[in-house]
Amino acid sequence: MTFFLLALSVAPALAILMAVYFIDKYDREPIRLLLTSVMLGIVALIPAIIFELIFGFMDQHENIFLIFIYAVWVVGFAEEGCKFFFLRTVPYIRPDFNEPLDGIVYGLAISMGFAAVENIFYVLNGGVGLGLLRMFTAVPMHAVCGVVMGYYVGLAKFSSQGSRKLLSTGLLLAIAIHGLYDFFLIQQLWAGFAIFAFVVLIIGIAFGIKAIKIHRKDSPFKNPII
């Protein structure tokens, strides 16, 4: 049973990771750097957890204001901030990062490393039902944040001006998506508000699909790999 739960935990992230490799059909990224990015996502979980534990006292379900601050500026900031740090300091400066789409590819790889390990903790404790639920909710949410962040990081990498603004935009949007998603789920004052978490997720997915299409269309490598 434990093996099945582990498989269920990592399967969604693994499926998305496999898709990541084929997103960049014109100039695919080296496997070694993709795997490094996945490992960076796993490492990012450590400081994120520490930050969330330090500010865990703000997780007060009866106080809507504190819950909002906790969801956005503790959980969202900690998790997306840690992912952004590793995306910006490792893949971003490598010569293999040679087109805007690579921001999405490496952003997704880091996010899926993070999501896979996080998912293991939840599913081992919550069981099959929670694993199936998170397969279609929390893991895609992490993927969406990776795409949105990576889209702007890719723009920033090849921008002649305003790269700092683009980087900040990517980080802040990822924090907002993650934070709002969590806020609508963890607040307990209005049960019906949970539906808005799925609204945030759907909007994020739509934006992510569009972002991928834009960067693929604008790729400087127009000859498909044979």
N, CA and C atoms as a LAMMPS dump frame, in Angstrom:
ITEM: TIMESTEP
0
ITEM: NUMBER OF ATOMS
678
ITEM: BOX BOUNDS ff ff ff
-5.0000000000000000e+02 5.0000000000000000e+02
-5.0000000000000000e+02 5.0000000000000000e+02
-5.0000000000000000e+02 5.0000000000000000e+02
ITEM: ATOMS id mol type element x y z
1 1 1 N 0.828 -1.211 0
2 1 2 C 0 0 0
3 1 3 C 0.86 1.259 0
4 2 1 N 1.943 1.218 0.794
5 2 2 C 2.829 2.374 0.848
6 2 3 C 3.448 2.64 -0.515
7 3 1 N 3.86 1.564 -1.212
8 3 2 C 4.438 1.727 -2.544
9 3 3 C 3.421 2.35 -3.494
10 4 1 N 2.165 1.898 -3.403
11 4 2 C 1.118 2.447 -4.274
12 4 3 C 0.916 3.937 -4.002
13 5 1 N 0.917 4.316 -2.723
14 5 2 C 0.74 5.723 -2.369
15 5 3 C 1.915 6.562 -2.862
16 6 1 N 3.121 6.011 -2.763
17 6 2 C 4.291 6.728 -3.279
18 6 3 C 4.175 6.93 -4.79
19 7 1 N 3.759 5.885 -5.482
20 7 2 C 3.589 5.982 -6.931
21 7 3 C 2.518 7.009 -7.283
22 8 1 N 1.421 6.993 -6.538
23 8 2 C 0.338 7.945 -6.758
24 8 3 C 0.804 9.368 -6.481
25 9 1 N 1.699 9.515 -5.524
26 9 2 C 2.204 10.834 -5.148
27 9 3 C 3.046 11.47 -6.245
28 10 1 N 3.909 10.671 -6.848
29 10 2 C 4.873 11.229 -7.809
30 10 3 C 4.379 11.168 -9.252
31 11 1 N 3.345 10.366 -9.516
32 11 2 C 2.873 10.175 -10.892
33 11 3 C 2.465 11.48 -11.583
34 12 1 N 1.687 12.365 -10.934
35 12 2 C 1.287 13.588 -11.63
36 12 3 C 2.478 14.461 -12.015
37 13 1 N 3.41 14.642 -11.084
38 13 2 C 4.583 15.464 -11.374
39 13 3 C 5.441 14.818 -12.452
40 14 1 N 5.564 13.496 -12.399
41 14 2 C 6.354 12.778 -13.396
42 14 3 C 5.738 12.926 -14.784
43 15 1 N 4.417 12.841 -14.868
44 15 2 C 3.738 12.992 -16.156
45 15 3 C 3.971 14.381 -16.736
46 16 1 N 3.892 15.392 -15.878
47 16 2 C 4.122 16.757 -16.338
48 16 3 C 5.583 16.943 -16.744
49 17 1 N 6.499 16.333 -15.99
50 17 2 C 7.919 16.413 -16.333
51 17 3 C 8.191 15.797 -17.697
52 18 1 N 7.539 14.682 -17.984
53 18 2 C 7.719 14.051 -19.293
54 18 3 C 7.206 14.966 -20.403
55 19 1 N 6.1 15.654 -20.128
56 19 2 C 5.56 16.594 -21.108
57 19 3 C 6.489 17.785 -21.287
58 20 1 N 7.169 18.191 -20.206
59 20 2 C 8.086 19.327 -20.252
60 20 3 C 9.141 19.115 -21.325
61 21 1 N 9.658 17.917 -21.393
62 21 2 C 10.747 17.638 -22.324
63 21 3 C 10.324 17.864 -23.772
64 22 1 N 9.027 17.629 -24.057
65 22 2 C 8.55 17.746 -25.43
66 22 3 C 7.929 19.106 -25.735
67 23 1 N 7.807 19.951 -24.716
68 23 2 C 7.302 21.303 -24.953
69 23 3 C 8.239 22.057 -25.879
70 24 1 N 9.534 21.91 -25.626
71 24 2 C 10.551 22.644 -26.37
72 24 3 C 10.978 21.816 -27.582
73 25 1 N 10.141 21.74 -28.589
74 25 2 C 10.387 20.817 -29.697
75 25 3 C 11.472 21.295 -30.653
76 26 1 N 11.825 22.585 -30.614
77 26 2 C 12.824 23.095 -31.54
78 26 3 C 14.257 22.973 -31.011
79 27 1 N 14.435 23.099 -29.714
80 27 2 C 15.783 23.037 -29.133
81 27 3 C 15.671 22.478 -27.717
82 28 1 N 15.558 21.179 -27.627
83 28 2 C 15.293 20.552 -26.328
84 28 3 C 16.463 20.714 -25.375
85 29 1 N 16.108 20.79 -24.088
86 29 2 C 17.099 21.057 -23.053
87 29 3 C 17.855 19.787 -22.668
88 30 1 N 19.106 19.928 -22.236
89 30 2 C 19.874 18.749 -21.812
90 30 3 C 19.246 18.08 -20.601
91 31 1 N 19.176 16.76 -20.647
92 31 2 C 18.567 15.991 -19.57
93 31 3 C 19.234 16.304 -18.229
94 32 1 N 20.548 16.454 -18.245
95 32 2 C 21.27 16.691 -16.987
96 32 3 C 20.8 17.971 -16.305
97 33 1 N 20.615 19.039 -17.079
98 33 2 C 20.184 20.302 -16.47
99 33 3 C 18.721 20.225 -16.039
100 34 1 N 17.905 19.47 -16.773
101 34 2 C 16.515 19.283 -16.349
102 34 3 C 16.45 18.529 -15.023
103 35 1 N 17.248 17.479 -14.903
104 35 2 C 17.275 16.713 -13.656
105 35 3 C 17.835 17.555 -12.516
106 36 1 N 18.831 18.385 -12.824
107 36 2 C 19.365 19.305 -11.808
108 36 3 C 18.275 20.243 -11.333
109 37 1 N 17.461 20.718 -12.27
110 37 2 C 16.371 21.631 -11.919
111 37 3 C 15.34 20.939 -11.032
112 38 1 N 15.057 19.678 -11.335
113 38 2 C 14.139 18.912 -10.482
114 38 3 C 14.699 18.815 -9.07
115 39 1 N 15.988 18.527 -8.953
116 39 2 C 16.624 18.424 -7.639
117 39 3 C 16.606 19.769 -6.914
118 40 1 N 16.776 20.843 -7.656
119 40 2 C 16.704 22.168 -7.046
120 40 3 C 15.312 22.426 -6.469
121 41 1 N 14.292 21.941 -7.171
122 41 2 C 12.931 22.077 -6.657
123 41 3 C 12.745 21.329 -5.36
124 42 1 N 13.361 20.15 -5.262
125 42 2 C 13.284 19.375 -4.023
126 42 3 C 13.996 20.103 -2.898
127 43 1 N 15.172 20.659 -3.197
128 43 2 C 15.929 21.408 -2.191
129 43 3 C 15.154 22.643 -1.746
130 44 1 N 14.445 23.274 -2.687
131 44 2 C 13.686 24.489 -2.362
132 44 3 C 12.623 24.244 -1.314
133 45 1 N 12.183 23.001 -1.188
134 45 2 C 11.156 22.665 -0.208
135 45 3 C 11.635 22.909 1.22
136 46 1 N 12.936 22.743 1.459
137 46 2 C 13.471 22.85 2.825
138 46 3 C 13.337 24.263 3.387
139 47 1 N 13.891 25.3 2.73
140 47 2 C 13.714 26.651 3.279
141 47 3 C 12.264 27.102 3.298
142 48 1 N 11.467 26.612 2.329
143 48 2 C 10.055 26.982 2.297
144 48 3 C 9.333 26.461 3.538
145 49 1 N 9.603 25.21 3.907
146 49 2 C 8.979 24.629 5.095
147 49 3 C 9.409 25.372 6.35
148 50 1 N 10.686 25.692 6.442
149 50 2 C 11.2 26.41 7.618
150 50 3 C 10.497 27.761 7.752
151 51 1 N 10.372 28.478 6.628
152 51 2 C 9.71 29.786 6.647
153 51 3 C 8.254 29.654 7.081
154 52 1 N 7.572 28.642 6.569
155 52 2 C 6.167 28.439 6.922
156 52 3 C 6.003 28.047 8.389
157 53 1 N 6.944 27.289 8.922
158 53 2 C 6.885 26.918 10.333
159 53 3 C 7.089 28.131 11.233
160 54 1 N 7.992 29.008 10.843
161 54 2 C 8.266 30.205 11.639
162 54 3 C 7.015 31.07 11.751
163 55 1 N 6.284 31.192 10.65
164 55 2 C 5.099 32.058 10.633
165 55 3 C 3.794 31.264 10.724
166 56 1 N 3.904 30.027 11.178
167 56 2 C 2.721 29.185 11.287
168 56 3 C 1.671 29.71 12.25
169 57 1 N 2.081 30.573 13.191
170 57 2 C 1.116 31.129 14.15
171 57 3 C 0.042 31.969 13.464
172 58 1 N 0.294 32.376 12.206
173 58 2 C -0.681 33.196 11.481
174 58 3 C -1.789 32.355 10.861
175 59 1 N -1.656 31.055 10.929
176 59 2 C -2.664 30.159 10.365
177 59 3 C -3.844 30.055 11.322
178 60 1 N -4.596 31.143 11.393
179 60 2 C -5.751 31.239 12.296
180 60 3 C -7.03 31.209 11.462
181 61 1 N -7.709 30.073 11.446
182 61 2 C -8.819 29.879 10.522
183 61 3 C -10.008 30.806 10.792
184 62 1 N -10.107 31.333 12.001
185 62 2 C -11.248 32.194 12.299
186 62 3 C -10.992 33.659 11.947
187 63 1 N -9.76 33.985 11.575
188 63 2 C -9.41 35.363 11.233
189 63 3 C -9.113 35.437 9.738
190 64 1 N -10.058 35.96 8.962
191 64 2 C -9.943 35.958 7.512
192 64 3 C -8.761 36.783 7.034
193 65 1 N -8.453 37.868 7.733
194 65 2 C -7.338 38.726 7.325
195 65 3 C -6.008 38.004 7.516
196 66 1 N -5.833 37.35 8.671
197 66 2 C -4.592 36.623 8.924
198 66 3 C -4.431 35.447 7.975
199 67 1 N -5.55 34.79 7.652
200 67 2 C -5.494 33.67 6.724
201 67 3 C -5.034 34.148 5.351
202 68 1 N -5.528 35.306 4.928
203 68 2 C -5.117 35.844 3.625
204 68 3 C -3.617 36.152 3.629
205 69 1 N -3.148 36.811 4.677
206 69 2 C -1.718 37.133 4.779
207 69 3 C -0.89 35.85 4.816
208 70 1 N -1.364 34.874 5.573
209 70 2 C -0.634 33.61 5.684
210 70 3 C -0.582 32.886 4.342
211 71 1 N -1.726 32.817 3.65
212 71 2 C -1.786 32.08 2.39
213 71 3 C -0.921 32.721 1.31
214 72 1 N -1.002 34.048 1.202
215 72 2 C -0.292 34.743 0.119
216 72 3 C 1.151 35.049 0.481
217 73 1 N 1.349 35.683 1.637
218 73 2 C 2.678 36.211 1.951
219 73 3 C 3.519 35.308 2.842
220 74 1 N 2.956 34.186 3.261
221 74 2 C 3.78 33.177 3.949
222 74 3 C 3.94 31.965 3.03
223 75 1 N 2.828 31.274 2.739
224 75 2 C 2.921 30.068 1.911
225 75 3 C 3.291 30.413 0.463
226 76 1 N 2.538 31.315 -0.15
227 76 2 C 2.807 31.672 -1.542
228 76 3 C 4.194 32.249 -1.731
229 77 1 N 4.557 33.18 -0.858
230 77 2 C 5.869 33.816 -0.965
231 77 3 C 6.996 32.822 -0.705
232 78 1 N 6.843 32.001 0.325
233 78 2 C 7.898 31.056 0.684
234 78 3 C 8.138 30.052 -0.434
235 79 1 N 7.08 29.434 -0.926
236 79 2 C 7.243 28.363 -1.897
237 79 3 C 7.642 28.892 -3.272
238 80 1 N 6.949 29.919 -3.746
239 80 2 C 7.303 30.452 -5.063
240 80 3 C 8.611 31.253 -5.008
241 81 1 N 8.867 31.889 -3.883
242 81 2 C 10.124 32.622 -3.741
243 81 3 C 11.327 31.704 -3.778
244 82 1 N 11.228 30.558 -3.126
245 82 2 C 12.328 29.591 -3.13
246 82 3 C 12.534 28.99 -4.521
247 83 1 N 11.432 28.681 -5.199
248 83 2 C 11.555 28.178 -6.57
249 83 3 C 12.213 29.226 -7.466
250 84 1 N 11.765 30.459 -7.327
251 84 2 C 12.3 31.551 -8.153
252 84 3 C 13.79 31.733 -7.912
253 85 1 N 14.206 31.649 -6.66
254 85 2 C 15.619 31.822 -6.327
255 85 3 C 16.485 30.825 -7.087
256 86 1 N 16.081 29.559 -7.085
257 86 2 C 16.887 28.545 -7.753
258 86 3 C 16.787 28.642 -9.274
259 87 1 N 15.625 29.026 -9.784
260 87 2 C 15.482 29.229 -11.23
261 87 3 C 16.392 30.361 -11.7
262 88 1 N 16.426 31.411 -10.926
263 88 2 C 17.195 32.61 -11.303
264 88 3 C 18.698 32.417 -11.134
265 89 1 N 19.115 31.592 -10.191
266 89 2 C 20.539 31.486 -9.885
267 89 3 C 21.244 30.3 -10.55
268 90 1 N 20.471 29.336 -11.103
269 90 2 C 21.142 28.189 -11.733
270 90 3 C 20.805 28.091 -13.229
271 91 1 N 19.617 27.629 -13.628
272 91 2 C 19.364 27.502 -15.078
273 91 3 C 19.471 28.83 -15.826
274 92 1 N 19.02 29.901 -15.202
275 92 2 C 18.968 31.213 -15.849
276 92 3 C 20.325 31.65 -16.386
277 93 1 N 21.392 31.315 -15.692
278 93 2 C 22.717 31.798 -16.085
279 93 3 C 23.476 30.785 -16.956
280 94 1 N 22.864 29.648 -17.239
281 94 2 C 23.531 28.637 -18.047
282 94 3 C 23.382 28.934 -19.536
283 95 1 N 24.38 28.615 -20.342
284 95 2 C 24.284 28.857 -21.793
285 95 3 C 23.166 28.053 -22.46
286 96 1 N 22.75 26.946 -21.837
287 96 2 C 21.653 26.155 -22.397
288 96 3 C 20.327 26.899 -22.341
289 97 1 N 20.228 27.893 -21.485
290 97 2 C 19.043 28.754 -21.415
291 97 3 C 19.194 29.772 -22.543
292 98 1 N 18.776 29.371 -23.756
293 98 2 C 19.092 30.175 -24.939
294 98 3 C 17.873 30.657 -25.724
295 99 1 N 16.69 30.567 -25.116
296 99 2 C 15.479 31.134 -25.71
297 99 3 C 14.443 31.329 -24.608
298 100 1 N 13.478 32.219 -24.815
299 100 2 C 12.488 32.504 -23.759
300 100 3 C 11.73 31.283 -23.267
301 101 1 N 11.433 30.326 -24.156
302 101 2 C 10.681 29.141 -23.753
303 101 3 C 11.394 28.343 -22.673
304 102 1 N 12.712 28.45 -22.617
305 102 2 C 13.474 27.701 -21.623
306 102 3 C 13.118 28.121 -20.202
307 103 1 N 12.656 29.354 -20.027
308 103 2 C 12.21 29.782 -18.703
309 103 3 C 11.053 28.934 -18.22
310 104 1 N 10.118 28.636 -19.136
311 104 2 C 8.978 27.791 -18.788
312 104 3 C 9.424 26.36 -18.51
313 105 1 N 10.305 25.838 -19.34
314 105 2 C 10.765 24.463 -19.178
315 105 3 C 11.45 24.272 -17.829
316 106 1 N 12.389 25.158 -17.496
317 106 2 C 13.114 25.001 -16.229
318 106 3 C 12.242 25.386 -15.035
319 107 1 N 11.344 26.359 -15.236
320 107 2 C 10.417 26.71 -14.164
321 107 3 C 9.504 25.546 -13.82
322 108 1 N 9.038 24.829 -14.845
323 108 2 C 8.205 23.654 -14.622
324 108 3 C 8.992 22.529 -13.955
325 109 1 N 10.23 22.318 -14.407
326 109 2 C 11.038 21.243 -13.826
327 109 3 C 11.264 21.471 -12.335
328 110 1 N 11.591 22.702 -11.949
329 110 2 C 11.793 23.029 -10.539
330 110 3 C 10.491 22.864 -9.768
331 111 1 N 9.408 23.35 -10.326
332 111 2 C 8.112 23.257 -9.649
333 111 3 C 7.669 21.81 -9.456
334 112 1 N 7.953 20.954 -10.428
335 112 2 C 7.536 19.557 -10.314
336 112 3 C 8.398 18.786 -9.321
337 113 1 N 9.665 19.145 -9.204
338 113 2 C 10.488 18.538 -8.153
339 113 3 C 9.941 18.892 -6.786
340 114 1 N 9.585 20.159 -6.621
341 114 2 C 8.997 20.646 -5.372
342 114 3 C 7.675 19.938 -5.097
343 115 1 N 6.797 19.912 -6.109
344 115 2 C 5.441 19.367 -5.927
345 115 3 C 5.456 17.87 -5.644
346 116 1 N 6.378 17.143 -6.27
347 116 2 C 6.42 15.692 -6.093
348 116 3 C 6.704 15.315 -4.645
349 117 1 N 7.706 15.96 -4.056
350 117 2 C 8.067 15.631 -2.67
351 117 3 C 6.997 16.137 -1.709
352 118 1 N 6.481 17.332 -1.937
353 118 2 C 5.402 17.849 -1.095
354 118 3 C 4.207 16.907 -1.139
355 119 1 N 3.917 16.394 -2.338
356 119 2 C 2.769 15.514 -2.509
357 119 3 C 2.933 14.202 -1.744
358 120 1 N 4.151 13.715 -1.652
359 120 2 C 4.407 12.478 -0.912
360 120 3 C 3.956 12.62 0.539
361 121 1 N 4.307 13.737 1.172
362 121 2 C 3.925 13.957 2.568
363 121 3 C 2.412 13.979 2.731
364 122 1 N 1.726 14.675 1.83
365 122 2 C 0.268 14.774 1.933
366 122 3 C -0.415 13.43 1.682
367 123 1 N -0.002 12.735 0.633
368 123 2 C -0.687 11.512 0.237
369 123 3 C -0.424 10.368 1.208
370 124 1 N 0.791 10.272 1.726
371 124 2 C 1.073 9.217 2.704
372 124 3 C 0.221 9.386 3.953
373 125 1 N -0.1 10.632 4.278
374 125 2 C -0.937 10.901 5.449
375 125 3 C -2.428 10.88 5.125
376 126 1 N -2.781 11.293 3.896
377 126 2 C -4.197 11.443 3.568
378 126 3 C -4.816 10.297 2.793
379 127 1 N -3.992 9.456 2.179
380 127 2 C -4.517 8.294 1.488
381 127 3 C -4.831 8.504 0.015
382 128 1 N -5.447 7.483 -0.571
383 128 2 C -5.702 7.45 -2.004
384 128 3 C -6.605 8.595 -2.445
385 129 1 N -7.669 8.852 -1.685
386 129 2 C -8.611 9.906 -2.056
387 129 3 C -7.931 11.252 -2.197
388 130 1 N -7.085 11.586 -1.219
389 130 2 C -6.377 12.861 -1.277
390 130 3 C -5.388 12.87 -2.444
391 131 1 N -4.76 11.728 -2.689
392 131 2 C -3.821 11.639 -3.799
393 131 3 C -4.496 11.903 -5.136
394 132 1 N -5.683 11.341 -5.325
395 132 2 C -6.421 11.554 -6.566
396 132 3 C -6.877 13.004 -6.688
397 133 1 N -7.303 13.583 -5.572
398 133 2 C -7.73 14.98 -5.592
399 133 3 C -6.576 15.903 -5.951
400 134 1 N -5.431 15.702 -5.311
401 134 2 C -4.277 16.568 -5.555
402 134 3 C -3.699 16.372 -6.96
403 135 1 N -3.96 15.228 -7.558
404 135 2 C -3.497 14.976 -8.925
405 135 3 C -4.087 15.996 -9.898
406 136 1 N -5.305 16.454 -9.59
407 136 2 C -5.988 17.364 -10.495
408 136 3 C -6.089 18.79 -9.934
409 137 1 N -5.493 19.021 -8.77
410 137 2 C -5.594 20.346 -8.161
411 137 3 C -4.226 20.909 -7.762
412 138 1 N -3.668 20.445 -6.668
413 138 2 C -2.45 21.047 -6.118
414 138 3 C -1.248 20.901 -7.045
415 139 1 N -1.069 19.714 -7.634
416 139 2 C 0.083 19.53 -8.527
417 139 3 C -0.042 20.4 -9.784
418 140 1 N -1.205 20.429 -10.448
419 140 2 C -1.347 21.368 -11.571
420 140 3 C -1.171 22.828 -11.155
421 141 1 N -1.579 23.156 -9.921
422 141 2 C -1.38 24.53 -9.444
423 141 3 C 0.108 24.87 -9.403
424 142 1 N 0.932 23.951 -8.889
425 142 2 C 2.37 24.184 -8.874
426 142 3 C 2.908 24.31 -10.299
427 143 1 N 2.37 23.498 -11.205
428 143 2 C 2.809 23.573 -12.602
429 143 3 C 2.466 24.927 -13.206
430 144 1 N 1.25 25.393 -12.944
431 144 2 C 0.816 26.695 -13.451
432 144 3 C 1.748 27.805 -12.953
433 145 1 N 2.074 27.761 -11.676
434 145 2 C 2.966 28.777 -11.117
435 145 3 C 4.34 28.722 -11.784
436 146 1 N 4.821 27.493 -12.063
437 146 2 C 6.103 27.352 -12.743
438 146 3 C 6.07 27.921 -14.145
439 147 1 N 4.965 27.719 -14.858
440 147 2 C 4.829 28.24 -16.214
441 147 3 C 4.753 29.76 -16.211
442 148 1 N 3.911 30.305 -15.339
443 148 2 C 3.756 31.764 -15.279
444 148 3 C 5.07 32.435 -14.908
445 149 1 N 5.716 31.924 -13.872
446 149 2 C 7.008 32.472 -13.463
447 149 3 C 8.022 32.335 -14.592
448 150 1 N 8.083 31.133 -15.194
449 150 2 C 9.046 30.888 -16.247
450 150 3 C 8.818 31.717 -17.49
451 151 1 N 7.565 32.018 -17.783
452 151 2 C 7.248 32.854 -18.941
453 151 3 C 7.923 34.215 -18.828
454 152 1 N 7.789 34.832 -17.658
455 152 2 C 8.377 36.159 -17.466
456 152 3 C 9.893 36.098 -17.283
457 153 1 N 10.373 35.015 -16.672
458 153 2 C 11.823 34.856 -16.542
459 153 3 C 12.455 34.699 -17.927
460 154 1 N 11.771 33.973 -18.814
461 154 2 C 12.259 33.838 -20.178
462 154 3 C 12.277 35.163 -20.914
463 155 1 N 11.24 35.968 -20.721
464 155 2 C 11.22 37.3 -21.317
465 155 3 C 12.363 38.158 -20.779
466 156 1 N 12.572 38.086 -19.473
467 156 2 C 13.6 38.897 -18.831
468 156 3 C 14.997 38.55 -19.329
469 157 1 N 15.247 37.275 -19.536
470 157 2 C 16.565 36.8 -19.966
471 157 3 C 17.004 37.446 -21.268
472 158 1 N 16.047 37.677 -22.153
473 158 2 C 16.387 38.184 -23.483
474 158 3 C 15.833 39.59 -23.73
475 159 1 N 15.53 40.283 -22.652
476 159 2 C 15.046 41.652 -22.754
477 159 3 C 16.219 42.628 -22.729
478 160 1 N 16.18 43.608 -23.614
479 160 2 C 17.24 44.607 -23.641
480 160 3 C 17.064 45.634 -22.539
481 161 1 N 15.867 45.705 -22.004
482 161 2 C 15.598 46.625 -20.904
483 161 3 C 14.411 46.107 -20.089
484 162 1 N 14.382 46.517 -18.847
485 162 2 C 13.265 46.143 -17.994
486 162 3 C 13.275 44.726 -17.492
487 163 1 N 14.442 44.061 -17.495
488 163 2 C 14.486 42.671 -17.06
489 163 3 C 14.101 42.526 -15.585
490 164 1 N 14.484 43.486 -14.76
491 164 2 C 14.151 43.423 -13.336
492 164 3 C 12.643 43.482 -13.14
493 165 1 N 11.964 44.312 -13.91
494 165 2 C 10.514 44.422 -13.81
495 165 3 C 9.843 43.127 -14.246
496 166 1 N 10.351 42.514 -15.305
497 166 2 C 9.778 41.26 -15.784
498 166 3 C 9.979 40.14 -14.768
499 167 1 N 11.163 40.08 -14.177
500 167 2 C 11.424 39.079 -13.148
501 167 3 C 10.479 39.256 -11.964
502 168 1 N 10.305 40.495 -11.541
503 168 2 C 9.413 40.783 -10.41
504 168 3 C 7.972 40.42 -10.747
505 169 1 N 7.566 40.709 -11.983
506 169 2 C 6.204 40.384 -12.406
507 169 3 C 5.956 38.883 -12.351
508 170 1 N 6.914 38.107 -12.856
509 170 2 C 6.769 36.656 -12.83
510 170 3 C 6.659 36.11 -11.422
511 171 1 N 7.509 36.601 -10.542
512 171 2 C 7.483 36.143 -9.153
513 171 3 C 6.178 36.532 -8.47
514 172 1 N 5.77 37.768 -8.618
515 172 2 C 4.567 38.249 -7.933
516 172 3 C 3.306 37.553 -8.444
517 173 1 N 3.236 37.29 -9.74
518 173 2 C 2.062 36.588 -10.27
519 173 3 C 2.008 35.152 -9.767
520 174 1 N 3.161 34.505 -9.69
521 174 2 C 3.192 33.134 -9.159
522 174 3 C 2.763 33.121 -7.696
523 175 1 N 3.241 34.09 -6.927
524 175 2 C 2.849 34.202 -5.519
525 175 3 C 1.342 34.427 -5.413
526 176 1 N 0.812 35.305 -6.263
527 176 2 C -0.616 35.622 -6.218
528 176 3 C -1.472 34.398 -6.546
529 177 1 N -1.099 33.674 -7.592
530 177 2 C -1.862 32.48 -7.978
531 177 3 C -1.833 31.444 -6.865
532 178 1 N -0.636 31.16 -6.369
533 178 2 C -0.481 30.167 -5.304
534 178 3 C -1.213 30.613 -4.041
535 179 1 N -1.021 31.864 -3.665
536 179 2 C -1.606 32.377 -2.426
537 179 3 C -3.122 32.415 -2.466
538 180 1 N -3.692 32.88 -3.572
539 180 2 C -5.152 32.944 -3.68
540 180 3 C -5.756 31.545 -3.711
541 181 1 N -5.105 30.639 -4.424
542 181 2 C -5.574 29.252 -4.45
543 181 3 C -5.644 28.687 -3.034
544 182 1 N -4.576 28.865 -2.269
545 182 2 C -4.551 28.356 -0.899
546 182 3 C -5.555 29.079 -0.003
547 183 1 N -5.664 30.379 -0.184
548 183 2 C -6.568 31.171 0.653
549 183 3 C -8.003 30.679 0.545
550 184 1 N -8.468 30.479 -0.68
551 184 2 C -9.853 30.052 -0.871
552 184 3 C -10.101 28.642 -0.327
553 185 1 N -9.053 27.834 -0.257
554 185 2 C -9.211 26.48 0.264
555 185 3 C -9.127 26.394 1.783
556 186 1 N -8.201 27.159 2.386
557 186 2 C -7.97 26.968 3.819
558 186 3 C -8.842 27.832 4.709
559 187 1 N -9.409 28.924 4.157
560 187 2 C -10.309 29.714 4.985
561 187 3 C -11.575 28.901 5.245
562 188 1 N -12.118 29.019 6.423
563 188 2 C -13.255 28.196 6.823
564 188 3 C -14.496 29.007 7.191
565 189 1 N -14.462 30.293 6.913
566 189 2 C -15.604 31.131 7.265
567 189 3 C -16.727 31.016 6.245
568 190 1 N -16.369 30.868 4.968
569 190 2 C -17.369 30.738 3.905
570 190 3 C -17.017 29.518 3.063
571 191 1 N -17.713 28.42 3.297
572 191 2 C -17.395 27.158 2.633
573 191 3 C -17.483 27.267 1.114
574 192 1 N -18.436 28.052 0.633
575 192 2 C -18.628 28.187 -0.799
576 192 3 C -17.46 28.836 -1.515
577 193 1 N -16.602 29.536 -0.766
578 193 2 C -15.469 30.225 -1.376
579 193 3 C -14.454 29.244 -1.96
580 194 1 N -14.514 27.977 -1.543
581 194 2 C -13.544 26.995 -2.05
582 194 3 C -13.612 26.876 -3.566
583 195 1 N -14.788 27.136 -4.145
584 195 2 C -14.928 27.031 -5.591
585 195 3 C -14.012 28.007 -6.314
586 196 1 N -13.701 29.134 -5.664
587 196 2 C -12.851 30.13 -6.3
588 196 3 C -11.407 29.655 -6.447
589 197 1 N -11.013 28.672 -5.647
590 197 2 C -9.683 28.083 -5.82
591 197 3 C -9.585 27.437 -7.201
592 198 1 N -10.647 26.784 -7.623
593 198 2 C -10.657 26.132 -8.927
594 198 3 C -10.77 27.162 -10.052
595 199 1 N -11.431 28.278 -9.759
596 199 2 C -11.479 29.376 -10.737
597 199 3 C -10.073 29.917 -10.977
598 200 1 N -9.334 30.135 -9.877
599 200 2 C -7.948 30.603 -9.986
600 200 3 C -7.117 29.609 -10.785
601 201 1 N -7.303 28.321 -10.503
602 201 2 C -6.543 27.281 -11.199
603 201 3 C -6.863 27.268 -12.692
604 202 1 N -8.121 27.361 -13.042
605 202 2 C -8.534 27.327 -14.45
606 202 3 C -7.979 28.533 -15.205
607 203 1 N -8.068 29.708 -14.578
608 203 2 C -7.517 30.914 -15.207
609 203 3 C -6.008 30.764 -15.401
610 204 1 N -5.353 30.215 -14.377
611 204 2 C -3.907 30.014 -14.465
612 204 3 C -3.537 29.041 -15.575
613 205 1 N -4.305 27.973 -15.718
614 205 2 C -4.04 26.992 -16.776
615 205 3 C -4.208 27.632 -18.152
616 206 1 N -5.258 28.433 -18.306
617 206 2 C -5.495 29.117 -19.585
618 206 3 C -4.333 30.053 -19.919
619 207 1 N -3.877 30.793 -18.907
620 207 2 C -2.745 31.699 -19.109
621 207 3 C -1.491 30.907 -19.461
622 208 1 N -1.287 29.777 -18.757
623 208 2 C -0.096 28.964 -18.988
624 208 3 C -0.052 28.397 -20.393
625 209 1 N -1.192 27.899 -20.885
626 209 2 C -1.251 27.36 -22.241
627 209 3 C -0.929 28.443 -23.267
628 210 1 N -1.488 29.619 -23.04
629 210 2 C -1.225 30.736 -23.947
630 210 3 C 0.246 31.13 -23.91
631 211 1 N 0.835 31.15 -22.707
632 211 2 C 2.246 31.53 -22.554
633 211 3 C 3.151 30.562 -23.3
634 212 1 N 2.868 29.27 -23.191
635 212 2 C 3.664 28.259 -23.896
636 212 3 C 3.561 28.461 -25.401
637 213 1 N 2.352 28.704 -25.893
638 213 2 C 2.159 28.902 -27.33
639 213 3 C 2.907 30.133 -27.823
640 214 1 N 2.904 31.195 -27.03
641 214 2 C 3.598 32.426 -27.431
642 214 3 C 5.09 32.185 -27.562
643 215 1 N 5.685 31.564 -26.541
644 215 2 C 7.13 31.358 -26.585
645 215 3 C 7.526 30.325 -27.651
646 216 1 N 6.691 29.323 -27.881
647 216 2 C 6.993 28.362 -28.945
648 216 3 C 6.917 29.028 -30.313
649 217 1 N 5.917 29.876 -30.492
650 217 2 C 5.75 30.574 -31.756
651 217 3 C 6.927 31.498 -32.033
652 218 1 N 7.458 32.124 -30.985
653 218 2 C 8.536 33.097 -31.14
654 218 3 C 9.925 32.482 -30.996
655 219 1 N 10.002 31.163 -30.971
656 219 2 C 11.299 30.504 -30.805
657 219 3 C 12.24 30.842 -31.953
658 220 1 N 13.497 31.177 -31.643
659 220 2 C 14.475 31.444 -32.709
660 220 3 C 14.935 30.173 -33.418
661 221 1 N 14.572 29.016 -32.858
662 221 2 C 14.973 27.736 -33.444
663 221 3 C 13.779 27.131 -34.165
664 222 1 N 13.657 27.444 -35.433
665 222 2 C 12.461 27.059 -36.172
666 222 3 C 12.573 25.718 -36.887
667 223 1 N 13.753 25.133 -36.933
668 223 2 C 13.896 23.834 -37.575
669 223 3 C 13.651 22.737 -36.557
670 224 1 N 12.575 21.98 -36.676
671 224 2 C 12.276 20.924 -35.685
672 224 3 C 13.404 19.903 -35.587
673 225 1 N 13.578 19.369 -34.372
674 225 2 C 14.562 18.322 -34.16
675 225 3 C 14.108 17.053 -34.874
676 226 1 N 14.999 16.412 -35.581
677 226 2 C 14.669 15.189 -36.314
678 226 3 C 15.262 13.988 -35.581
